[in-house]
């Protein structure tokens, strides 16, 4: 084939100008079994291959126009060079995209390549078997940055060597003047688990790792306290944190959902704000309580209560 050959481009799908009675939209499955109408699943159904005298149904021109319109419309999309986005429903219907399939991303210019057969995972999801079509290619910005870095490498190398030499010399000494009751550090080593140990370790001078903290995020802090509160007549009250969290932070709050009262049980929960979120700010939160004394009725909680609170957030 040559580039000058007629490529039979579909500027207009077949049947695009057909009047309504001469074309139909082809359904995925036959709407009414045995009526001779075509579908994607059957094409022209079995009854169109049986003579009318034997009870068959003739194929319809409307169906032929509809099938040709469906196929030419799909071909027209391919002729435009358009690669569609990932389609989860389509992926399930075909048993997953094959290895090497290309779909476009959410922004123009982004493309994904399937790295496995039967691929039903959406691109960009954790563990998804897709990679960027341009994976491994350097961007213009990266090449420019590398050129700039190379041009100044000799100067920065000399500076780095000088600073590293000074740092290594300084690291050999621990300048300190012990006060009364203190001991000069004569040894600083690292355990196999990565913890630093001072001296011979007899006084357990071991530094903890960040992973030893009760929270995986070191910016998070815990407030644990007991609030003494009295509920209003409508069953609501507000608890203020002993120390406000950082502005804009919505901490996580944990408190008991039930509490024993004299001759009854109280049920306590965090109230909701007007937007449907929990009524928690960086300075405190609102709770609602009801009481149950053994009957079938519940009442707004009005008694004084001691409520233990755990709040976690960033300061």
Rosetta blueprint (number, residue, H / E / L):
1 X L
2 X L
3 X L
4 X L
5 X L
6 X L
7 X L
8 X L
9 X L
10 X L
11 X L
12 X L
13 X L
14 X L
15 X L
16 X L
17 X L
18 X L
19 X L
20 X H
21 X H
22 X H
23 X L
24 X L
25 X L
26 X L
27 X E
28 X L
29 X L
30 X L
31 X L
32 X L
33 X L
34 X L
35 X L
36 X L
37 X L
38 X L
39 X E
40 X L
41 X L
42 X L
43 X E
44 X L
45 X L
46 X H
47 X H
48 X H
49 X H
50 X L
51 X L
52 X H
53 X H
54 X H
55 X L
56 X L
57 X L
58 X L
59 X L
60 X L
61 X H
62 X H
63 X H
64 X H
65 X H
66 X H
67 X H
68 X H
69 X H
70 X H
71 X H
72 X H
73 X H
74 X H
75 X H
76 X H
77 X H
78 X H
79 X H
80 X L
81 X L
82 X L
83 X L
84 X L
85 X E
86 X L
87 X L
88 X H
89 X H
90 X H
91 X H
92 X H
93 X H
94 X L
95 X L
96 X L
97 X E
98 X L
99 X L
100 X L
101 X L
102 X E
103 X E
104 X E
105 X L
106 X L
107 X L
108 X L
109 X L
110 X L
111 X E
112 X E
113 X E
114 X E
115 X L
116 X L
117 X L
118 X L
119 X E
120 X L
121 X L
122 X L
123 X L
124 X L
125 X L
126 X L
127 X L
128 X L
129 X L
130 X E
131 X E
132 X E
133 X L
134 X L
135 X L
136 X L
137 X L
138 X L
139 X L
140 X H
141 X H
142 X H
143 X H
144 X H
145 X H
146 X H
147 X H
148 X H
149 X H
150 X H
151 X H
152 X L
153 X H
154 X H
155 X H
156 X H
157 X H
158 X H
159 X H
160 X H
161 X H
162 X H
163 X H
164 X H
165 X H
166 X H
167 X H
168 X H
169 X H
170 X H
171 X H
172 X L
173 X L
174 X L
175 X L
176 X L
177 X L
178 X L
179 X L
180 X L
181 X L
182 X L
183 X L
184 X L
185 X L
186 X L
187 X L
188 X E
189 X E
190 X E
191 X L
192 X L
193 X L
194 X L
195 X L
196 X E
197 X E
198 X E
199 X L
200 X L
201 X L
202 X L
203 X L
204 X L
205 X L
206 X E
207 X L
208 X L
209 X L
210 X H
211 X H
212 X H
213 X L
214 X L
215 X L
216 X L
217 X L
218 X L
219 X L
220 X E
221 X E
222 X E
223 X E
224 X E
225 X E
226 X E
227 X E
228 X E
229 X E
230 X E
231 X L
232 X L
233 X L
234 X L
235 X L
236 X E
237 X E
238 X E
239 X E
240 X E
241 X L
242 X L
243 X L
244 X L
245 X L
246 X L
247 X L
248 X L
249 X L
250 X L
251 X L
252 X E
253 X E
254 X E
255 X E
256 X L
257 X L
258 X E
259 X E
260 X E
261 X E
262 X L
263 X L
264 X E
265 X E
266 X E
267 X E
268 X E
269 X E
270 X E
271 X L
272 X E
273 X L
274 X L
275 X L
276 X L
277 X L
278 X E
279 X L
280 X E
281 X L
282 X L
283 X L
284 X E
285 X E
286 X E
287 X E
288 X E
289 X E
290 X E
291 X E
292 X E
293 X L
294 X L
295 X L
296 X L
297 X L
298 X E
299 X E
300 X E
301 X L
302 X L
303 X L
304 X E
305 X E
306 X E
307 X E
308 X E
309 X E
310 X E
311 X E
312 X E
313 X E
314 X E
315 X L
